[in-house]
């Protein structure tokens, strides 16, 4: 398990669930995302997430882009 402050650079599927965005990780599990922009055009698509772990399974996303 990664600790708070860990840099995250992973791929997976961007999902929208109950008004929140998540990355369904290729490595199993999911991260909830704190986003600066709303990437609605990438929902249900394969993406690359770059950010920082700020809580248990919570990532402050610096970038979400097509993988």
N, CA, C and O atoms as a MOPAC input file, in Angstrom:
PM7 MOZYME 1SCF
protein

 N      0.84200 1    -1.17800 1     0.00000 1
 C      0.00000 1     0.00000 1     0.00000 1
 C      0.88600 1     1.23900 1     0.00000 1
 O      1.86000 1     1.31600 1     0.74800 1
 N      0.54200 1     2.20200 1    -0.83900 1
 C      1.30700 1     3.44700 1    -0.94300 1
 C      0.89800 1     4.41700 1     0.15400 1
 O     -0.24500 1     4.41200 1     0.61000 1
 N      1.84200 1     5.24400 1     0.57100 1
 C      1.56100 1     6.22300 1     1.61700 1
 C      1.16500 1     7.57800 1     1.05500 1
 O      1.40800 1     7.86700 1    -0.11600 1
 N      0.56200 1     8.39500 1     1.88400 1
 C      0.15900 1     9.74400 1     1.48800 1
 C      1.39700 1    10.51200 1     1.03600 1
 O      2.45000 1    10.44600 1     1.67000 1
 N      1.25300 1    11.24200 1    -0.07300 1
 C      2.36200 1    11.97800 1    -0.66100 1
 C      3.04600 1    11.23000 1    -1.79400 1
 O      3.89800 1    11.79000 1    -2.48400 1
 N      2.67800 1     9.96600 1    -1.98900 1
 C      3.26400 1     9.15600 1    -3.05200 1
 C      2.80000 1     9.65800 1    -4.41500 1
 O      1.61700 1     9.94000 1    -4.60900 1
 N      3.73000 1     9.76700 1    -5.35600 1
 C      3.39400 1    10.13700 1    -6.72900 1
 C      2.70200 1     8.95600 1    -7.39400 1
 O      3.14400 1     7.81500 1    -7.25900 1
 N      1.62200 1     9.22900 1    -8.10700 1
 C      0.85000 1     8.20000 1    -8.79000 1
 C      0.96000 1     8.44600 1   -10.29100 1
 O      0.74200 1     9.56100 1   -10.76400 1
 N      1.30000 1     7.40000 1   -11.03100 1
 C      1.33700 1     7.43800 1   -12.49600 1
 C      0.84000 1     6.07900 1   -12.94500 1
 O      1.61300 1     5.12500 1   -13.03500 1
 N     -0.46600 1     5.99000 1   -13.23000 1
 C     -1.08800 1     4.70600 1   -13.53700 1
 C     -2.06400 1     4.83600 1   -14.69400 1
 O     -2.48500 1     5.93200 1   -15.06200 1
 N     -2.40800 1     3.69000 1   -15.25300 1
 C     -3.42600 1     3.65300 1   -16.29400 1
 C     -4.61600 1     2.84800 1   -15.79600 1
 O     -4.50400 1     2.01700 1   -14.89500 1
 N     -5.76900 1     3.12400 1   -16.41800 1
 C     -6.98700 1     2.41900 1   -16.06900 1
 C     -8.15600 1     3.03600 1   -16.81000 1
 O     -7.97100 1     3.71800 1   -17.81800 1
 N     -9.35800 1     2.79800 1   -16.31100 1
 C    -10.57400 1     3.31900 1   -16.92800 1
 C    -11.16200 1     4.39900 1   -16.03500 1
 O    -11.33700 1     4.19200 1   -14.83400 1
 N    -11.46500 1     5.55100 1   -16.62000 1
 C    -12.09200 1     6.63800 1   -15.87700 1
 C    -13.58100 1     6.35100 1   -15.75800 1
 O    -14.25900 1     6.12700 1   -16.76100 1
 N    -14.09100 1     6.35800 1   -14.52000 1
 C    -15.51900 1     6.10400 1   -14.31600 1
 C    -16.13400 1     7.23700 1   -13.49100 1
 O    -15.45600 1     7.89500 1   -12.70300 1
 N    -17.42300 1     7.44100 1   -13.69300 1
 C    -18.20400 1     8.42300 1   -12.94700 1
 C    -19.21900 1     7.63100 1   -12.14100 1
 O    -20.00800 1     6.86800 1   -12.70000 1
 N    -19.19800 1     7.81500 1   -10.81200 1
 C    -20.07900 1     7.04700 1    -9.94100 1
 C    -20.59800 1     7.97100 1    -8.84500 1
 O    -19.82700 1     8.43900 1    -8.00700 1
 N    -21.90800 1     8.23500 1    -8.84900 1
 C    -22.51500 1     9.06200 1    -7.81100 1
 C    -21.99900 1    10.48900 1    -7.78400 1
 O    -21.95000 1    11.09600 1    -6.71500 1
 N    -21.61500 1    11.03900 1    -8.91600 1
 C    -21.13000 1    12.40800 1    -8.97700 1
 C    -19.63600 1    12.55800 1    -8.73900 1
 O    -19.11600 1    13.67200 1    -8.80000 1
 N    -18.93900 1    11.47100 1    -8.47100 1
 C    -17.48600 1    11.51700 1    -8.26100 1
 C    -16.79400 1    10.72500 1    -9.37400 1
 O    -17.34400 1     9.76800 1    -9.91900 1
 N    -15.57400 1    11.15600 1    -9.69100 1
 C    -14.76900 1    10.45800 1   -10.69200 1
 C    -13.80300 1     9.49800 1    -9.99800 1
 O    -13.26200 1     9.78800 1    -8.93100 1
 N    -13.60700 1     8.35000 1   -10.64000 1
 C    -12.69700 1     7.32500 1   -10.13000 1
 C    -11.85500 1     6.77400 1   -11.26600 1
 O    -12.26500 1     6.79500 1   -12.42700 1
 N    -10.67800 1     6.28400 1   -10.92300 1
 C     -9.86400 1     5.52200 1   -11.84500 1
 C     -9.98800 1     4.06100 1   -11.44800 1
 O     -9.57800 1     3.67400 1   -10.35400 1
 N    -10.55700 1     3.24500 1   -12.33900 1
 C    -10.55800 1     1.80200 1   -12.13500 1
 C     -9.19000 1     1.33100 1   -12.61300 1
 O     -8.93500 1     1.26100 1   -13.81500 1
 N     -8.32900 1     1.01700 1   -11.68500 1
 C     -6.91300 1     0.74600 1   -11.95000 1
 C     -6.69000 1    -0.55700 1   -12.70100 1
 O     -7.36500 1    -1.55700 1   -12.45800 1
 N     -5.72900 1    -0.52500 1   -13.62200 1
 C     -5.30600 1    -1.75700 1   -14.29100 1
 C     -4.71500 1    -2.74000 1   -13.28200 1
 O     -4.78500 1    -3.95400 1   -13.47400 1
 N     -4.13100 1    -2.20700 1   -12.20400 1
 C     -3.48600 1    -3.03800 1   -11.18600 1
 C     -4.45600 1    -3.53800 1   -10.12700 1
 O     -4.02700 1    -4.09800 1    -9.11800 1
 N     -5.76800 1    -3.34500 1   -10.33900 1
 C     -6.83200 1    -3.77200 1    -9.43300 1
 C     -7.13200 1    -2.68200 1    -8.40800 1
 O     -6.22700 1    -2.01200 1    -7.91200 1
 N     -8.37600 1    -2.52300 1    -8.10900 1
 C     -8.81300 1    -1.50200 1    -7.16700 1
 C     -9.18600 1    -0.22900 1    -7.89800 1
 O     -9.23900 1    -0.19500 1    -9.12700 1
 N     -9.44800 1     0.82900 1    -7.12100 1
 C     -9.77900 1     2.10900 1    -7.74400 1
 C     -9.35400 1     3.25500 1    -6.84700 1
 O     -9.24900 1     3.11000 1    -5.62900 1
 N     -9.11100 1     4.39600 1    -7.47200 1
 C     -8.79600 1     5.62800 1    -6.77100 1
 C     -9.92700 1     6.61300 1    -7.00700 1
 O    -10.42600 1     6.72900 1    -8.12600 1
 N    -10.34200 1     7.33100 1    -5.95400 1
 C    -11.22400 1     8.47500 1    -6.14100 1
 C    -10.32800 1     9.64100 1    -6.55200 1
 O     -9.19400 1     9.75000 1    -6.08500 1
 N    -10.83500 1    10.51400 1    -7.42700 1
 C    -10.00400 1    11.58000 1    -7.97600 1
 C    -10.48800 1    12.96600 1    -7.55300 1
 O    -11.68100 1    13.26400 1    -7.61300 1
 N     -9.55400 1    13.80100 1    -7.12600 1
 C     -9.79000 1    15.23200 1    -6.95800 1
 C     -9.30700 1    15.84000 1    -8.26700 1
 O     -8.11800 1    15.78300 1    -8.58000 1
 N    -10.22700 1    16.42100 1    -9.03200 1
 C     -9.88600 1    16.91900 1   -10.36400 1
 C     -9.96500 1    18.44100 1   -10.42900 1
 O    -10.82300 1    19.05700 1    -9.79800 1
 N     -9.05500 1    19.03800 1   -11.20600 1
 C     -9.06800 1    20.47900 1   -11.43300 1
 C     -9.93200 1    20.81000 1   -12.64800 1
 O    -10.43400 1    21.92700 1   -12.77900 1
 N    -10.09800 1    19.83800 1   -13.52400 1
 C    -10.95700 1    19.94600 1   -14.70100 1
 C    -11.84700 1    18.71400 1   -14.74200 1
 O    -11.48500 1    17.66400 1   -14.21100 1
 N    -13.00000 1    18.84000 1   -15.36600 1
 C    -13.91700 1    17.71600 1   -15.46200 1
 C    -13.77500 1    17.05700 1   -16.83700 1
 O    -14.22700 1    17.61000 1   -17.84000 1
 N    -13.14800 1    15.87600 1   -16.88400 1
 C    -12.87700 1    15.21500 1   -18.16600 1
 C    -14.03100 1    14.33200 1   -18.65100 1
 O    -13.85600 1    13.12900 1   -18.84400 1
 N    -15.22100 1    14.93800 1   -18.85000 1
 C    -16.40900 1    14.15200 1   -19.19800 1
 C    -16.21100 1    13.36000 1   -20.49200 1
 O    -16.76400 1    12.27000 1   -20.63800 1
 N    -15.44100 1    13.88800 1   -21.41700 1
 C    -15.22800 1    13.18900 1   -22.68800 1
 C    -14.37500 1    11.93100 1   -22.53200 1
 O    -14.28700 1    11.13300 1   -23.46500 1
 N    -13.74500 1    11.73900 1   -21.36800 1
 C    -12.90100 1    10.56200 1   -21.14700 1
 C    -13.57200 1     9.48300 1   -20.29200 1
 O    -12.97300 1     8.43700 1   -20.04200 1
 N    -14.80100 1     9.72400 1   -19.84300 1
 C    -15.50200 1     8.75100 1   -18.99700 1
 C    -15.69200 1     7.44600 1   -19.77200 1
 O    -16.07400 1     7.44300 1   -20.94200 1
 N    -15.41500 1     6.34400 1   -19.08400 1
 C    -15.49700 1     4.98300 1   -19.63300 1
 C    -14.44400 1     4.71800 1   -20.69700 1
 O    -14.59400 1     3.81100 1   -21.51600 1
 N    -13.37400 1     5.51600 1   -20.68200 1
 C    -12.26000 1     5.30400 1   -21.62300 1
 C    -10.99100 1     5.02900 1   -20.84100 1
 O    -10.88400 1     5.33900 1   -19.65500 1
 N    -10.03500 1     4.44100 1   -21.53700 1
 C     -8.74100 1     4.13100 1   -20.93900 1
 C     -7.93000 1     5.42400 1   -20.85400 1
 O     -7.78100 1     6.14600 1   -21.84000 1
 N     -7.40600 1     5.70300 1   -19.64200 1
 C     -6.67400 1     6.94600 1   -19.39700 1
 C     -5.39000 1     6.68900 1   -18.61800 1
 O     -5.18600 1     5.62500 1   -18.03200 1
 N     -4.53400 1     7.70700 1   -18.63700 1
 C     -3.34000 1     7.71800 1   -17.78300 1
 C     -3.55800 1     8.81100 1   -16.74800 1
 O     -3.89700 1     9.94300 1   -17.09300 1
 N     -3.36300 1     8.47200 1   -15.48800 1
 C     -3.52000 1     9.39400 1   -14.36500 1
 C     -2.14900 1     9.72100 1   -13.78500 1
 O     -1.34400 1     8.82800 1   -13.52100 1
 N     -1.89700 1    11.01000 1   -13.59200 1
 C     -0.69100 1    11.46600 1   -12.90000 1
 C     -1.15800 1    12.37200 1   -11.77500 1
 O     -1.95000 1    13.28800 1   -11.99200 1
 N     -0.65900 1    12.11000 1   -10.55800 1
 C     -1.06900 1    12.91700 1    -9.42300 1
 C     -0.36000 1    12.50000 1    -8.15100 1
 O      0.68100 1    11.84300 1    -8.18100 1
 N     -0.95000 1    12.90000 1    -7.02500 1
 C     -0.37100 1    12.63100 1    -5.70900 1
 C     -1.43300 1    12.02200 1    -4.79900 1
 O     -2.56400 1    12.50500 1    -4.74100 1
 N     -1.06400 1    10.96800 1    -4.09700 1
 C     -1.96400 1    10.33600 1    -3.13500 1
 C     -2.12700 1    11.27700 1    -1.94400 1
 O     -1.14700 1    11.63000 1    -1.28700 1
 N     -3.38400 1    11.68800 1    -1.66300 1
 C     -3.63500 1    12.63800 1    -0.56800 1
 C     -4.48300 1    12.03400 1     0.54800 1
 O     -4.74000 1    12.69600 1     1.55400 1
 N     -4.90900 1    10.81400 1     0.38600 1
 C     -5.70000 1    10.10900 1     1.38300 1
 C     -5.81300 1     8.66100 1     0.96500 1
 O     -5.35900 1     8.29100 1    -0.11800 1
 N     -6.41200 1     7.83300 1     1.81000 1
 C     -6.57900 1     6.43400 1     1.43100 1
 C     -7.41500 1     6.34600 1     0.15300 1
 O     -8.59500 1     6.69500 1     0.14700 1
 N     -6.79000 1     5.87600 1    -0.92500 1
 C     -7.44700 1     5.70200 1    -2.22600 1
 C     -7.99700 1     7.01100 1    -2.79900 1
 O     -8.95800 1     6.98500 1    -3.56800 1
 N     -7.40200 1     8.15900 1    -2.43600 1
 C     -7.80500 1     9.46800 1    -2.94900 1
 C     -6.59000 1    10.14000 1    -3.57300 1
 O     -5.56400 1    10.32200 1    -2.91700 1
 N     -6.71700 1    10.51200 1    -4.86400 1
 C     -5.60600 1    11.10700 1    -5.60000 1
 C     -5.97300 1    12.50600 1    -6.06300 1
 O     -7.03500 1    12.71600 1    -6.65000 1
 N     -5.08400 1    13.46900 1    -5.79300 1
 C     -5.20900 1    14.80000 1    -6.35200 1
 C     -4.57200 1    14.71200 1    -7.73700 1
 O     -3.35300 1    14.60400 1    -7.86600 1
 N     -5.41400 1    14.76100 1    -8.76700 1
 C     -4.95900 1    14.53100 1   -10.13800 1
 C     -4.36400 1    15.79300 1   -10.74100 1
 O     -5.01200 1    16.83800 1   -10.78400 1
 N     -3.12600 1    15.68600 1   -11.20500 1
 C     -2.48600 1    16.78000 1   -11.95100 1
 C     -2.87100 1    16.66300 1   -13.41300 1
 O     -2.93500 1    17.66300 1   -14.12800 1
 N     -3.12800 1    15.43900 1   -13.85500 1
 C     -3.48900 1    15.23900 1   -15.24800 1
 C     -4.16800 1    13.91400 1   -15.47700 1
 O     -3.79900 1    12.89100 1   -14.90100 1
 N     -5.18100 1    13.95700 1   -16.34100 1
 C     -5.85600 1    12.75100 1   -16.81400 1
 C     -5.91400 1    12.89300 1   -18.33100 1
 O     -6.48400 1    13.85200 1   -18.84900 1
 N     -5.31900 1    11.93100 1   -19.04100 1
 C     -5.24200 1    12.01400 1   -20.49100 1
 C     -5.49200 1    10.62600 1   -21.08400 1
 O     -5.34200 1     9.61800 1   -20.39400 1
 N     -5.87600 1    10.57600 1   -22.37100 1
 C     -6.04300 1     9.26900 1   -23.00700 1
 C     -4.76200 1     8.45800 1   -22.90300 1
 O     -3.66400 1     8.99500 1   -23.05400 1
 N     -4.90300 1     7.17300 1   -22.64600 1
 C     -3.73200 1     6.29800 1   -22.50500 1
 C     -3.24700 1     5.82900 1   -23.87000 1
 O     -2.27100 1     5.08500 1   -23.95500 1

